[in-house]
Amino acid sequence: MQAVSFGEERKDADSKTEVIGNDCFLGQIATFMENLHLSYDEVVYKIPYRNLVIMQKDKLHAVYGSKVDKESGRSMSERRRKNKKKEK
């Protein structure tokens, strides 16, 4: 198994942001303990590494910008028709 840096696991494929630090295993342990509020025993002995990474990625976090809601094609076309009628 080849080691992958923690920053490579944390960033999205298309993301331009970078995560720096945690280049050694002890840094990763400290980060898991701090961010997931786990004990050393849980991080090192009880929870598998893959699960810790998933838990870290899935943790609730604040996001910024406008929210894009998913719409059906039907509702989009109805809105277009209403807008065209208003323009006339």
N, CA, C and O atoms as a Tinker XYZ file with bonds, in Angstrom:
   352  protein
     1  N      0.838000   -1.170000    0.000000    73     2
     2  CA     0.000000    0.000000    0.000000    64     1     3
     3  C      0.890000    1.242000    0.000000    63     2     4     5
     4  O      1.790000    1.370000    0.830000    81     3
     5  N      0.637000    2.138000   -0.921000    73     3     6
     6  CA     1.441000    3.349000   -1.029000    64     5     7
     7  C      0.786000    4.481000   -0.235000    63     6     8     9
     8  O     -0.425000    4.691000   -0.308000    81     7
     9  N      1.601000    5.193000    0.514000    73     7    10
    10  CA     1.078000    6.299000    1.312000    64     9    11
    11  C      0.736000    7.480000    0.413000    63    10    12    13
    12  O      1.483000    7.813000   -0.507000    81    11
    13  N     -0.381000    8.097000    0.685000    73    11    14
    14  CA    -0.831000    9.279000   -0.040000    64    13    15
    15  C     -0.888000   10.407000    0.971000    63    14    16    17
    16  O     -1.319000   10.208000    2.107000    81    15
    17  N     -0.457000   11.584000    0.566000    73    15    18
    18  CA    -0.490000   12.698000    1.518000    64    17    19
    19  C     -1.930000   13.036000    1.867000    63    18    20    21
    20  O     -2.844000   12.876000    1.058000    81    19
    21  N     -2.103000   13.502000    3.084000    73    19    22
    22  CA    -3.435000   13.807000    3.582000    64    21    23
    23  C     -4.105000   14.892000    2.751000    63    22    24    25
    24  O     -5.320000   14.863000    2.555000    81    23
    25  N     -3.327000   15.843000    2.264000    73    23    26
    26  CA    -3.873000   16.911000    1.436000    64    25    27
    27  C     -4.467000   16.388000    0.142000    63    26    28    29
    28  O     -5.468000   16.919000   -0.340000    81    27
    29  N     -3.865000   15.356000   -0.425000    73    27    30
    30  CA    -4.392000   14.778000   -1.670000    64    29    31
    31  C     -5.721000   14.087000   -1.429000    63    30    32    33
    32  O     -6.579000   14.080000   -2.312000    81    31
    33  N     -5.909000   13.506000   -0.249000    73    31    34
    34  CA    -7.166000   12.840000    0.060000    64    33    35
    35  C     -8.266000   13.838000    0.355000    63    34    36    37
    36  O     -9.438000   13.546000    0.116000    81    35
    37  N     -7.920000   15.006000    0.869000    73    35    38
    38  CA    -8.905000   15.970000    1.321000    64    37    39
    39  C     -9.449000   16.868000    0.221000    63    38    40    41
    40  O    -10.564000   17.374000    0.353000    81    39
    41  N     -8.708000   17.084000   -0.858000    73    39    42
    42  CA    -9.192000   18.044000   -1.854000    64    41    43
    43  C    -10.014000   17.357000   -2.934000    63    42    44    45
    44  O     -9.828000   16.176000   -3.230000    81    43
    45  N    -10.932000   18.130000   -3.515000    73    43    46
    46  CA   -11.752000   17.632000   -4.613000    64    45    47
    47  C    -10.904000   17.555000   -5.876000    63    46    48    49
    48  O     -9.872000   18.218000   -5.976000    81    47
    49  N    -11.331000   16.760000   -6.824000    73    47    50
    50  CA   -10.568000   16.561000   -8.054000    64    49    51
    51  C    -10.409000   17.856000   -8.845000    63    50    52    53
    52  O     -9.348000   18.104000   -9.418000    81    51
    53  N    -11.455000   18.682000   -8.883000    73    51    54
    54  CA   -11.419000   19.908000   -9.685000    64    53    55
    55  C    -11.048000   21.141000   -8.870000    63    54    56    57
    56  O    -11.055000   22.253000   -9.398000    81    55
    57  N    -10.730000   20.961000   -7.611000    73    55    58
    58  CA   -10.494000   22.091000   -6.724000    64    57    59
    59  C     -9.134000   22.726000   -6.948000    63    58    60    61
    60  O     -8.150000   22.038000   -7.221000    81    59
    61  N     -9.090000   24.051000   -6.829000    73    59    62
    62  CA    -7.829000   24.774000   -6.935000    64    61    63
    63  C     -7.247000   25.062000   -5.557000    63    62    64    65
    64  O     -6.102000   25.502000   -5.442000    81    63
    65  N     -8.040000   24.813000   -4.502000    73    63    66
    66  CA    -7.545000   25.043000   -3.149000    64    65    67
    67  C     -6.595000   23.925000   -2.744000    63    66    68    69
    68  O     -6.664000   22.807000   -3.255000    81    67
    69  N     -5.721000   24.251000   -1.828000    73    67    70
    70  CA    -4.752000   23.266000   -1.355000    64    69    71
    71  C     -4.850000   23.124000    0.149000    63    70    72    73
    72  O     -5.099000   24.099000    0.857000    81    71
    73  N     -4.658000   21.923000    0.630000    73    71    74
    74  CA    -4.578000   21.661000    2.053000    64    73    75
    75  C     -3.117000   21.380000    2.343000    63    74    76    77
    76  O     -2.523000   20.479000    1.750000    81    75
    77  N     -2.536000   22.147000    3.255000    73    75    78
    78  CA    -1.125000   21.954000    3.551000    64    77    79
    79  C     -0.977000   21.439000    4.966000    63    78    80    81
    80  O     -1.868000   21.621000    5.796000    81    79
    81  N      0.139000   20.802000    5.243000    73    79    82
    82  CA     0.386000   20.234000    6.555000    64    81    83
    83  C     -0.007000   18.770000    6.594000    63    82    84    85
    84  O     -0.368000   18.180000    5.576000    81    83
    85  N      0.068000   18.191000    7.786000    73    83    86
    86  CA    -0.278000   16.779000    8.001000    64    85    87
    87  C      0.513000   15.865000    7.076000    63    86    88    89
    88  O     -0.039000   14.935000    6.489000    81    87
    89  N      1.800000   16.131000    6.951000    73    87    90
    90  CA     2.638000   15.304000    6.085000    64    89    91
    91  C      3.121000   14.049000    6.784000    63    90    92    93
    92  O      3.679000   13.160000    6.140000    81    91
    93  N      2.919000   13.961000    8.074000    73    91    94
    94  CA     3.331000   12.748000    8.788000    64    93    95
    95  C      2.112000   12.162000    9.497000    63    94    96    97
    96  O      1.090000   12.828000    9.661000    81    95
    97  N      2.240000   10.934000    9.904000    73    95    98
    98  CA     1.122000   10.224000   10.521000    64    97    99
    99  C      0.700000   10.871000   11.838000    63    98   100   101
   100  O     -0.490000   10.905000   12.153000    81    99
   101  N      1.656000   11.385000   12.607000    73    99   102
   102  CA     1.307000   12.020000   13.881000    64   101   103
   103  C      0.465000   13.280000   13.663000    63   102   104   105
   104  O     -0.433000   13.574000   14.452000    81   103
   105  N      0.754000   14.020000   12.595000    73   103   106
   106  CA    -0.056000   15.187000   12.268000    64   105   107
   107  C     -1.474000   14.800000   11.894000    63   106   108   109
   108  O     -2.427000   15.497000   12.243000    81   107
   109  N     -1.613000   13.699000   11.192000    73   107   110
   110  CA    -2.942000   13.217000   10.822000    64   109   111
   111  C     -3.714000   12.774000   12.050000    63   110   112   113
   112  O     -4.910000   13.042000   12.164000    81   111
   113  N     -3.038000   12.095000   12.971000    73   111   114
   114  CA    -3.696000   11.664000   14.202000    64   113   115
   115  C     -4.209000   12.878000   14.965000    63   114   116   117
   116  O     -5.351000   12.893000   15.424000    81   115
   117  N     -3.360000   13.899000   15.100000    73   115   118
   118  CA    -3.762000   15.107000   15.813000    64   117   119
   119  C     -4.945000   15.788000   15.139000    63   118   120   121
   120  O     -5.850000   16.275000   15.818000    81   119
   121  N     -4.947000   15.825000   13.820000    73   119   122
   122  CA    -6.045000   16.455000   13.087000    64   121   123
   123  C     -7.350000   15.694000   13.281000    63   122   124   125
   124  O     -8.396000   16.301000   13.508000    81   123
   125  N     -7.292000   14.368000   13.193000    73   123   126
   126  CA    -8.501000   13.565000   13.422000    64   125   127
   127  C     -9.033000   13.780000   14.841000    63   126   128   129
   128  O    -10.238000   13.934000   15.041000    81   127
   129  N     -8.142000   13.787000   15.808000    73   127   130
   130  CA    -8.557000   13.975000   17.196000    64   129   131
   131  C     -9.213000   15.337000   17.390000    63   130   132   133
   132  O    -10.238000   15.439000   18.064000    81   131
   133  N     -8.640000   16.372000   16.811000    73   131   134
   134  CA    -9.160000   17.726000   16.990000    64   133   135
   135  C    -10.460000   17.945000   16.231000    63   134   136   137
   136  O    -11.432000   18.445000   16.797000    81   135
   137  N    -10.486000   17.580000   14.972000    73   135   138
   138  CA   -11.653000   17.878000   14.130000    64   137   139
   139  C    -12.838000   16.967000   14.377000    63   138   140   141
   140  O    -13.984000   17.403000   14.270000    81   139
   141  N    -12.585000   15.715000   14.703000    73   139   142
   142  CA   -13.679000   14.761000   14.906000    64   141   143
   143  C    -13.983000   14.536000   16.381000    63   142   144   145
   144  O    -14.888000   13.774000   16.722000    81   143
   145  N    -13.228000   15.201000   17.262000    73   143   146
   146  CA   -13.426000   15.090000   18.711000    64   145   147
   147  C    -13.351000   13.631000   19.168000    63   146   148   149
   148  O    -14.240000   13.128000   19.856000    81   147
   149  N    -12.276000   12.978000   18.768000    73   147   150
   150  CA   -12.041000   11.583000   19.128000    64   149   151
   151  C    -10.844000   11.481000   20.056000    63   150   152   153
   152  O    -10.018000   12.391000   20.126000    81   151
   153  N    -10.760000   10.365000   20.766000    73   151   154
   154  CA    -9.601000   10.128000   21.626000    64   153   155
   155  C     -8.478000    9.483000   20.810000    63   154   156   157
   156  O     -8.696000    8.977000   19.709000    81   155
   157  N     -7.286000    9.515000   21.377000    73   155   158
   158  CA    -6.132000    8.891000   20.728000    64   157   159
   159  C     -6.399000    7.403000   20.505000    63   158   160   161
   160  O     -6.091000    6.866000   19.441000    81   159
   161  N     -6.967000    6.746000   21.504000    73   159   162
   162  CA    -7.263000    5.317000   21.421000    64   161   163
   163  C     -8.213000    5.014000   20.265000    63   162   164   165
   164  O     -8.023000    4.036000   19.543000    81   163
   165  N     -9.237000    5.853000   20.089000    73   163   166
   166  CA   -10.193000    5.646000   18.997000    64   165   167
   167  C     -9.523000    5.819000   17.638000    63   166   168   169
   168  O     -9.752000    5.030000   16.721000    81   167
   169  N     -8.699000    6.847000   17.513000    73   167   170
   170  CA    -8.058000    7.138000   16.228000    64   169   171
   171  C     -7.038000    6.069000   15.865000    63   170   172   173
   172  O     -6.983000    5.636000   14.714000    81   171
   173  N     -6.239000    5.640000   16.819000    73   171   174
   174  CA    -5.132000    4.728000   16.522000    64   173   175
   175  C     -5.556000    3.265000   16.518000    63   174   176   177
   176  O     -5.104000    2.496000   15.670000    81   175
   177  N     -6.417000    2.867000   17.454000    73   175   178
   178  CA    -6.689000    1.443000   17.623000    64   177   179
   179  C     -8.079000    0.992000   17.198000    63   178   180   181
   180  O     -8.240000   -0.154000   16.779000    81   179
   181  N     -9.070000    1.837000   17.290000    73   179   182
   182  CA   -10.450000    1.367000   17.101000    64   181   183
   183  C    -11.036000    1.638000   15.724000    63   182   184   185
   184  O    -11.687000    0.761000   15.155000    81   183
   185  N    -10.823000    2.832000   15.173000    73   183   186
   186  CA   -11.473000    3.207000   13.921000    64   185   187
   187  C    -10.472000    3.058000   12.777000    63   186   188   189
   188  O     -9.382000    3.628000   12.837000    81   187
   189  N    -10.823000    2.301000   11.735000    73   187   190
   190  CA    -9.909000    2.143000   10.596000    64   189   191
   191  C     -9.627000    3.479000    9.895000    63   190   192   193
   192  O    -10.478000    4.368000    9.858000    81   191
   193  N     -8.432000    3.598000    9.349000    73   191   194
   194  CA    -7.991000    4.841000    8.703000    64   193   195
   195  C     -8.955000    5.286000    7.609000    63   194   196   197
   196  O     -9.276000    6.471000    7.511000    81   195
   197  N     -9.410000    4.362000    6.798000    73   195   198
   198  CA   -10.333000    4.703000    5.707000    64   197   199
   199  C    -11.610000    5.346000    6.260000    63   198   200   201
   200  O    -12.120000    6.310000    5.689000    81   199
   201  N    -12.116000    4.817000    7.358000    73   199   202
   202  CA   -13.317000    5.391000    7.974000    64   201   203
   203  C    -13.049000    6.787000    8.520000    63   202   204   205
   204  O    -13.909000    7.664000    8.434000    81   203
   205  N    -11.857000    6.996000    9.082000    73   203   206
   206  CA   -11.508000    8.323000    9.591000    64   205   207
   207  C    -11.494000    9.357000    8.466000    63   206   208   209
   208  O    -11.973000   10.478000    8.637000    81   207
   209  N    -10.946000    8.973000    7.325000    73   207   210
   210  CA   -10.901000    9.891000    6.179000    64   209   211
   211  C    -12.320000   10.208000    5.706000    63   210   212   213
   212  O    -12.631000   11.360000    5.403000    81   211
   213  N    -13.173000    9.198000    5.642000    73   211   214
   214  CA   -14.561000    9.408000    5.220000    64   213   215
   215  C    -15.280000   10.310000    6.221000    63   214   216   217
   216  O    -16.014000   11.218000    5.830000    81   215
   217  N    -15.066000   10.055000    7.516000    73   215   218
   218  CA   -15.693000   10.884000    8.545000    64   217   219
   219  C    -15.230000   12.333000    8.422000    63   218   220   221
   220  O    -16.024000   13.260000    8.585000    81   219
   221  N    -13.956000   12.523000    8.136000    73   219   222
   222  CA   -13.393000   13.875000    8.005000    64   221   223
   223  C    -14.010000   14.600000    6.808000    63   222   224   225
   224  O    -14.348000   15.780000    6.905000    81   223
   225  N    -14.157000   13.901000    5.683000    73   223   226
   226  CA   -14.729000   14.520000    4.486000    64   225   227
   227  C    -16.211000   14.821000    4.656000    63   226   228   229
   228  O    -16.720000   15.802000    4.114000    81   227
   229  N    -16.911000   13.958000    5.424000    73   227   230
   230  CA   -18.356000   14.068000    5.547000    64   229   231
   231  C    -18.782000   14.992000    6.682000    63   230   232   233
   232  O    -19.979000   15.207000    6.878000    81   231
   233  N    -17.840000   15.539000    7.428000    73   231   234
   234  CA   -18.164000   16.396000    8.555000    64   233   235
   235  C    -18.863000   17.667000    8.077000    63   234   236   237
   236  O    -18.498000   18.239000    7.050000    81   235
   237  N    -19.867000   18.099000    8.829000    73   235   238
   238  CA   -20.579000   19.324000    8.490000    64   237   239
   239  C    -19.621000   20.504000    8.542000    63   238   240   241
   240  O    -18.770000   20.591000    9.427000    81   239
   241  N    -19.768000   21.411000    7.583000    73   239   242
   242  CA   -18.910000   22.582000    7.531000    64   241   243
   243  C    -19.664000   23.734000    6.876000    63   242   244   245
   244  O    -20.624000   23.526000    6.134000    81   243
   245  N    -19.219000   24.928000    7.160000    73   243   246
   246  CA   -19.868000   26.117000    6.588000    64   245   247
   247  C    -19.464000   26.269000    5.133000    63   246   248   249
   248  O    -18.310000   26.041000    4.771000    81   247
   249  N    -20.414000   26.651000    4.310000    73   247   250
   250  CA   -20.135000   26.907000    2.903000    64   249   251
   251  C    -20.559000   28.339000    2.592000    63   250   252   253
   252  O    -21.407000   28.909000    3.278000    81   251
   253  N    -19.968000   28.903000    1.565000    73   251   254
   254  CA   -20.241000   30.286000    1.202000    64   253   255
   255  C    -20.648000   30.350000   -0.261000    63   254   256   257
   256  O    -20.271000   29.493000   -1.060000    81   255
   257  N    -21.415000   31.365000   -0.600000    73   255   258
   258  CA   -21.876000   31.514000   -1.973000    64   257   259
   259  C    -23.359000   31.242000   -2.064000    63   258   260   261
   260  O    -24.019000   31.031000   -1.046000    81   259
   261  N    -23.878000   31.245000   -3.252000    73   259   262
   262  CA   -25.308000   31.025000   -3.423000    64   261   263
   263  C    -25.599000   29.540000   -3.581000    63   262   264   265
   264  O    -24.830000   28.799000   -4.193000    81   263
   265  N    -26.712000   29.130000   -3.022000    73   263   266
   266  CA   -27.119000   27.730000   -3.082000    64   265   267
   267  C    -27.848000   27.484000   -4.399000    63   266   268   269
   268  O    -28.709000   28.270000   -4.795000    81   267
   269  N    -27.505000   26.409000   -5.064000    73   267   270
   270  CA   -28.145000   26.045000   -6.315000    64   269   271
   271  C    -29.080000   24.882000   -6.021000    63   270   272   273
   272  O    -28.642000   23.794000   -5.646000    81   271
   273  N    -30.385000   25.127000   -6.197000    73   271   274
   274  CA   -31.374000   24.090000   -5.960000    64   273   275
   275  C    -31.607000   23.298000   -7.229000    63   274   276   277
   276  O    -31.597000   23.850000   -8.329000    81   275
   277  N    -31.816000   22.008000   -7.072000    73   275   278
   278  CA   -32.071000   21.145000   -8.208000    64   277   279
   279  C    -33.530000   21.303000   -8.628000    63   278   280   281
   280  O    -34.432000   21.259000   -7.792000    81   279
   281  N    -33.751000   21.486000   -9.907000    73   279   282
   282  CA   -35.108000   21.653000  -10.427000    64   281   283
   283  C    -35.368000   20.637000  -11.523000    63   282   284   285
   284  O    -34.449000   20.145000  -12.177000    81   283
   285  N    -36.628000   20.341000  -11.703000    73   283   286
   286  CA   -36.989000   19.442000  -12.797000    64   285   287
   287  C    -37.072000   20.239000  -14.091000    63   286   288   289
   288  O    -37.213000   21.462000  -14.070000    81   287
   289  N    -36.986000   19.550000  -15.196000    73   287   290
   290  CA   -37.090000   20.201000  -16.499000    64   289   291
   291  C    -38.440000   20.845000  -16.703000    63   290   292   293
   292  O    -38.551000   21.895000  -17.337000    81   291
   293  N    -39.464000   20.215000  -16.165000    73   291   294
   294  CA   -40.824000   20.735000  -16.314000    64   293   295
   295  C    -40.964000   22.093000  -15.626000    63   294   296   297
   296  O    -41.516000   23.030000  -16.203000    81   295
   297  N    -40.463000   22.199000  -14.388000    73   295   298
   298  CA   -40.607000   23.475000  -13.670000    64   297   299
   299  C    -39.781000   24.568000  -14.345000    63   298   300   301
   300  O    -40.189000   25.729000  -14.348000    81   299
   301  N    -38.646000   24.223000  -14.908000    73   299   302
   302  CA   -37.832000   25.212000  -15.614000    64   301   303
   303  C    -38.555000   25.723000  -16.857000    63   302   304   305
   304  O    -38.553000   26.923000  -17.130000    81   303
   305  N    -39.169000   24.817000  -17.605000    73   303   306
   306  CA   -39.862000   25.243000  -18.824000    64   305   307
   307  C    -41.108000   26.065000  -18.486000    63   306   308   309
   308  O    -41.447000   26.996000  -19.217000    81   307
   309  N    -41.789000   25.736000  -17.393000    73   307   310
   310  CA   -42.953000   26.529000  -16.978000    64   309   311
   311  C    -42.529000   27.943000  -16.610000    63   310   312   313
   312  O    -43.211000   28.906000  -16.959000    81   311
   313  N    -41.421000   28.073000  -15.915000    73   311   314
   314  CA   -40.926000   29.391000  -15.540000    64   313   315
   315  C    -40.532000   30.195000  -16.773000    63   314   316   317
   316  O    -40.758000   31.404000  -16.826000    81   315
   317  N    -39.944000   29.530000  -17.765000    73   315   318
   318  CA   -39.583000   30.221000  -19.016000    64   317   319
   319  C    -40.811000   30.755000  -19.730000    63   318   320   321
   320  O    -40.822000   31.884000  -20.220000    81   319
   321  N    -41.841000   29.928000  -19.780000    73   319   322
   322  CA   -43.078000   30.355000  -20.450000    64   321   323
   323  C    -43.688000   31.562000  -19.741000    63   322   324   325
   324  O    -44.152000   32.495000  -20.396000    81   323
   325  N    -43.690000   31.550000  -18.408000    73   323   326
   326  CA   -44.227000   32.686000  -17.655000    64   325   327
   327  C    -43.421000   33.950000  -17.920000    63   326   328   329
   328  O    -43.989000   35.031000  -18.076000    81   327
   329  N    -42.118000   33.818000  -17.971000    73   327   330
   330  CA   -41.258000   34.983000  -18.235000    64   329   331
   331  C    -41.473000   35.533000  -19.632000    63   330   332   333
   332  O    -41.456000   36.748000  -19.829000    81   331
   333  N    -41.677000   34.649000  -20.610000    73   331   334
   334  CA   -41.929000   35.119000  -21.975000    64   333   335
   335  C    -43.262000   35.848000  -22.073000    63   334   336   337
   336  O    -43.384000   36.833000  -22.801000    81   335
   337  N    -44.260000   35.364000  -21.338000    73   335   338
   338  CA   -45.570000   36.023000  -21.352000    64   337   339
   339  C    -45.482000   37.404000  -20.711000    63   338   340   341
   340  O    -46.149000   38.338000  -21.157000    81   339
   341  N    -44.663000   37.542000  -19.665000    73   339   342
   342  CA   -44.498000   38.847000  -18.991000    64   341   343
   343  C    -43.816000   39.854000  -19.915000    63   342   344   345
   344  O    -44.130000   41.043000  -19.870000    81   343
   345  N    -42.897000   39.396000  -20.741000    73   343   346
   346  CA   -42.158000   40.285000  -21.654000    64   345   347
   347  C    -43.053000   40.862000  -22.735000    63   346   348   349
   348  O    -42.806000   41.969000  -23.212000    81   347
   349  N    -44.081000   40.138000  -23.126000    73   347   350
   350  CA   -44.982000   40.586000  -24.212000    64   349   351
   351  C    -45.888000   41.649000  -23.783000    63   350   352
   352  O    -46.699000   42.127000  -24.576000    81   351
